[in-house]
Amino acid sequence: MFDKVELAYVGIGLLVRVFLFFQTRIRSYFEDNGEFVTPLNSWKRVIEGIYLHKLNVSPFVGSIVHEMPLSLFFYSKLHAITQGHIEGLFIIADILTGLLTYKIARRILTQLSEEDLREKEAYKPDSKSLWLTKENVQKSALAVLLCTMINPLSIGTCIAKSSLVFHNLLLTMTFYFFITYQLIPFVVLLAVTSSISLYPVVLIVPALLQFSKTKTTSFSIMRALPVIILFVLAVAGILYLNFFLNHQSWSFLESTYSFIFHVPDYTPNVGIFWYFFTEMFDHFRSLFVWTFQMHVLLLYLFPFAIRLRKDPIFLFWLLCAIFCTFKSYPAYGDATFYFNYLPIWSFLFRYVRHTLIIICMILIAILMAPITWYLWIYTGSANANFYFAMTMVFNVAQTFLISDLLYAYVKRKFLLRNGVTVPEIDGAEGQLEFR
């Protein structure tokens, strides 16, 4: 059951969303806003796909629909049940995501505090001030709930009727089954989320670390093998289901996975792909497409997995933050997913080096993006460089945020085991290096 504070936070989030959905001009603005809606998550494109399917025309002929057949089947059922008035389901899904995120936050913080108690014998006595307490757990968890309910980017994504609302709910459920060690539901949901947006496939690596743990070793190949087999079977099953729902045709692959990977649509968004490939010479395009995609999918995966092999939960969140930032068609709804978990890591904020810079950059980017868009598209007094500059500021800020939190996480671990007092070397204060 929820206490009064939790109910108050949920009530505020619910009232704000309901109120804004009744504001037609505000809703229309968000539905047409490139920062919240992309070709991959536009509800207008989903509706187009539903009607094409009713007319027995393949939704994947042309370049309008990029949802998977399974997603279209699910959305068509929701559309039929609600008779087109689906706004309430977006609100319900967004509120459920927030509540589940709150539950995940409490569980993670509890696990981290229990880990500090178990490992206290290995920690230096003067590092006790860094340990998590029950008070930290409660305050940080409530901060997560408040963040999910009043986060403007989350509210905007809901009002825009972006299908990211449902995608984020699925990814949040995946995270929940991950931290609760429920292998079968986790594997199935990871296969579903990966089939929708491709990038979550990298989360199989922290899953191998999480589900292959034993009492004596942190990683066991023999226990990891069943996880891989189950995931491959789940992915194959989801692909066949999509094939079956698409009248036993693989035509959807070109409009979904190929579309995500090869980035043929240059509709402006908050990512870096659209502008870069607009300026790219065609004979270099394939090289840079593969470079950009491998940067997201592989560059950080194994180094971070090796460094954080004993911390799969943080690794899971970190990989989510990376692909939400650098995916080919990002929106504010992607950033919202990992932003909402930031209060969990509030005990790391003391070690973050660029707090003011990150906050200012994110605020400036969010406030200036619609202004530069208006100057570019409507008044003609600016050009694409102005708008892209704001997307670059937003992405650089996210990069600083991710790298700083990784640094802070590693630094705290170091200080717990080595003490917070910096030793003197040859009469001078030593300098700590984190490798």
N, C-alpha and C positions, 0 to 999 in steps of 0.2 A: 504494500500500500504506500501511497505518496503522502508526505507531510505537507503542511501548509505552504512552505516555501517552494517546494517542488510544484505543487498545484498552481501556485501563483505564476511561476515562470512559464509553465505550459499554457496557462490561460492567457498570458500576455502574447505568447507566440501565436496562439490560435486566433485571438481577436485581431491582431495586426494583419494576418493573412486574409481572414474573412473580410475585413474592412477594405483592404486594397483590391481584392477581387471584384468588389462592387464599384470601384472607381474605373470606369470604362477607359478614360484617357490614359490613366496610369498603366492599366493592364495592356493596352494597345502599344504603349511605348516599350514596355519590357518584351512583348511578343515579337517586336521588330528590331530589337537591340542586338547587334552583333557580338556584344560582350557576354550576353546571356544565352543566345541562340546561335547554333551553328548548323551546317547541313546535316550533321549526324544526329542532332537532338531536337530539331524543330517539330513542334506538334502539328503545325500546318502541313508539313510533309507527311507526317504519319496519317493525317486525315486523308490526304491525297492517295496514299497507298491503300487505305481501307476502301475507298470508293473505287479505285482501279480493280481491286480484288473482287468487289461485288459485281463489277461489269465483266468479270472473267478475262481481264487484261492483266498481264504480268506487271506487278508494281516495279519490277527491276528493269523494265525496258525504258531507257532514257537515263536521266541523271537527277531525278527528283527524290526517290526513296532510297534510304541507305540503312534502314533497320533490318534486322534479321527476320526471316519468315516466322520464327517462333515469337519474336517481339510483336510483330504485326498481328499475329493470331491473338495474342494476349490483349493488345490494345483494342482490337476490333470487338472482343467480347466486352471489355469495359465500356467502349463507346456504345454498344448495343444496350447494355444493362442500364446505363445512365441516360440513354437517348440523346447523347451528344453533350449533356451538361456534366462534364467530367471534372469541373473545378474542385468539387469537394473531395474527390479521390486524390488530387494532387496535394491538397492540404493534409489529408489523413496520412498519406505516404510520407510527407515531409515531417509531420509531427512524430510519426512512428520512428523515423530515422533519428530524430533528436532524442527520443526516449531510449532507443537502443544504444545510441552513442553514449548517453549518460550511464547506462548499465555497464557498457564496456569500460568506460572511464573508471568507475568504482572498482571493477574487477582488476584492471591493470594496476591501479594505485595500491589496492590491497595486496596484490602479488608482490609488488615492488617493496612495500613496507615489510612484508613477511620475509622477503629475501634478505633485507637488511638485518633482520633479527637472526636469521639462520647463519649469516655470514659474519656476524659481529665479532667472532673470535679472530677472524682474519683481518679485521679492520683496525686501524690505529686508534688509540683512545681519543686523541684530539680531533678525530673526524666525526664525533658523535653529533655535532651540530648539523651535519649533512644528512643524517638519517631521516627517513620519512616517518611521520607520526600519524595517529588516527585523525588528528585535527587537520593535517595536510591533506589526507585522503578526502575528508568530507568537504573542505573548502574548494579543493581543485575539482572534485566531481560536480559540485553545484555550479562552479564557474563554467564547466563544459556544458551543462544543461542550459544555462543562461545564454551562452554563446550560440548554441544551436537554435535557440528560440528567437533571438533578436539580431542575429547576424544579417546585415543588409544584403549580402551576396546570396545567402541562403533564401531569404525572403524574395529577392528579385528573381532567382531561379524558379521558385514555386509560382510566382505571379506570371512569369513568362511561359508557363506550362511547358517547360523543357523536360524532355524525357529523362534528363539527368536526375530528376527527382526519383524516378523509379530505379535508375542505374545505381544511384548512391545508396538507396535502401538495400538493394541486392549486395552491394559491396560491404555495407555495414553489417549485414547478416553474415556475410562470409567472414568478416573480422571477428564477429562474436563466436562463431563456431570454431574459429582458429584458437582463440584464447581459452575456450572451454574444452579443448581437446576432443571435439566431436568430429571424427575423421570423415565419415560417410557424408553427412550434410555439408561439411566444408568442401569436400572434393566436388560434389555435385554443383554447389553454388559457384565455386571458382570456375568450373567448366562453363556454366551459364554466363557469368560476367565476362569471361575471356571471349566467349563466342560473340558477345555484344560489342565489345570495344577493343579486343585483341590484347591491349597492353597488360591487363591484370594477369596474364599468363606467367609473368615473372614472379608472381607471389608463390609459385610452387617451390621456389628455393627456400624461403623462410619456413614453408610448410614441412619440407624435408627435415629441417633442423628441429622444428617443434615436435613433430610426430615420431621422430626416430630417436628421441632421447631415451636413455636408460639410466638406472641408478648409478652405474659405474662409469659410463661414458656419455659425453655430450652428443655424439653422433654415431649412429650405427648403420652401416650400409645395408645390412640384412633387413633392418626395420624400415629403411628408406625405400627399398625396392617395391614393397606392396603399395606404398603411397603413389609412386610413379605409375605403376600398373593401373591402379584405380583411376588416376587422373586421366591417363591415356584412354581408358575405356569410357570414362564419362564424356570426354571431348568427342570421341568417335560417336557416342550415342546422341549427343546434342547435334552434331553435324548431320547425322542420318535423319534425325527428327526434322531439322530444317529442310533437308532434301525432300522428305516426305510431304511436309506442309507446302512446299513449293511445287507441287504436282510432279514429284520425282524428277526434278531438274536442278542442276547445279548453277543455274544462271545467276543466283543471288550472290555468288562468290565475287563476281566482278564489281557489283554495286556495294559490297560490304568490305571484306578484307582487302581487296585490291584498292578500293577507294581510300580506305584508311592508310594503307601503306604507301601508295604512289602519289597521293595528294594532288589529284587533278583539279580540284575546285579551289579557286583563290579568293573566295569570299572572306573579307577581313574579319579577324577575330583577335583574341588576346594572346595568341601564340606567335611564333616567329616563322613558321613555315610559309605562310601565304605571301608575305612580302619578299622573302628571300627567293622563292621560286618564281615570282613574277619577274624578278630582275635576272634570273639565271639563263644563260645560253643553253639551248636545247641539248647540244652535244655534251654538256657537263651534267645534265640533270640526273641521269641514273646514278652517277657516282655520288652526288650529294644527297639524293634521296636515301640511298643505302647508308651513307655516313650518318645522316640525321637520325634514321630509325635505329641503327645499331647503337648510337649514342644513348638513346632512351632504353633500349631493350637489353643491351649487353655490357656497355662500358663500365657502369657502376655496379652491376649485379654481383659479380664474383669477388671483386675487392672488398665490397661492403659485407658480403656474406662471410668471407674469411675473418674480417675484423670483428664482426658482430655475431659470430657463430654461437656465442653463449647468450645472446640477447635477441632471440627471433621476433619478439613482439615489437621492439623498437625497429628492427630491420623491416618488418612488415609495413609499419607506418612510414618509414623512410622511403621505401620503394614506391609506395602509393603517392607520396609527395613528389617524387621524381617524375613518374609517368603522368601525373596530373598536371605538372608544370610543362613538360616538354613534348606531350603528345601532339599529333598532327593537327587536330581540330579542338583545341581546348576552349573552355568557357569559364566564367566565374564559378559556375556550379562545380567544376572539377576542383578548383582551389578551395571551395567551401568544404569539401569532404575532409581534407586534412587540416584546414584551419580550425575546424571545430574541435579537434583533438589537442590543440596547442596548450590549453590550460592543464592538461595531464602533466606536461613537462615543465610546469611553472617552477619546480624545484631546480631546474637547470638555468633559469633566466639570469641568475647572478653571474653566470659564466659567458653569457652571450655578449659578443664584443661590439655589435653594430645595431643595438636596439633602436636608437633614435633614427638612424639612417633608414633602417628597414621600415619602420612605421611611417616615416615621412614619405618615402618612395611609394609605398602602397597607397597611401591616402592621395598623394598627388596624381598617381596613375589612374586611380578610380574616378577622381573628380575631373581630371582633364581629358580623359578619353572621350566622353560624350561632347565636350566642347570642341576638341580638335576634329571630331567626326562631323559636327555641324558646320564648322568652318570649311572643311574639305568638300562635303557633299552638297550642302545647301547654299552657302554663300559664295563658294569658289574662291575664297581668299586664302586658302591653304591647300596643301596637297597631301598625298599619302604618307609622305615622310613625317608629317606632324603627328598623325594618328599612330604610325608605327613606332615613333619615339616613345609614346606613352605605353605601348605594349612592351617595348624593350625595358622601360623603367620597371614595369610590373614584374617581368620575368627575372630581371637582375635582382630585384628585391626578394623574390622567392628563392633565388639561388643563394643569396646571402643568408636568408632565414634557415634553409636546409643545412648549409655548411656550418653555420654557427651552432645550430642545435646538435649536430653530429660532434663538433668540437667540444661542446659543453658536456655531452653525454660521456665522451671518452675521458674528459678532464675530471669529472666527478668520480668516475670509477677509479682513476689513478689516485686521486686525493683520499678516497676511502681506504685504500690499501697502503698508501705511503704517508698519510698524514697531511694536514693542511699547512704545517710549518715548513717554510722553504729553508733547506739547509744552507749553511755557509760553506763556501769552498775557497780556501786561501784567504780567509778574512772578508770575503765579499759574498753577497747573497747569490745563491746559485740560480740558474735558469732552467726551468723544466721544459723538456722536449717530449712531445707526444707523438709516438710513432706507431 
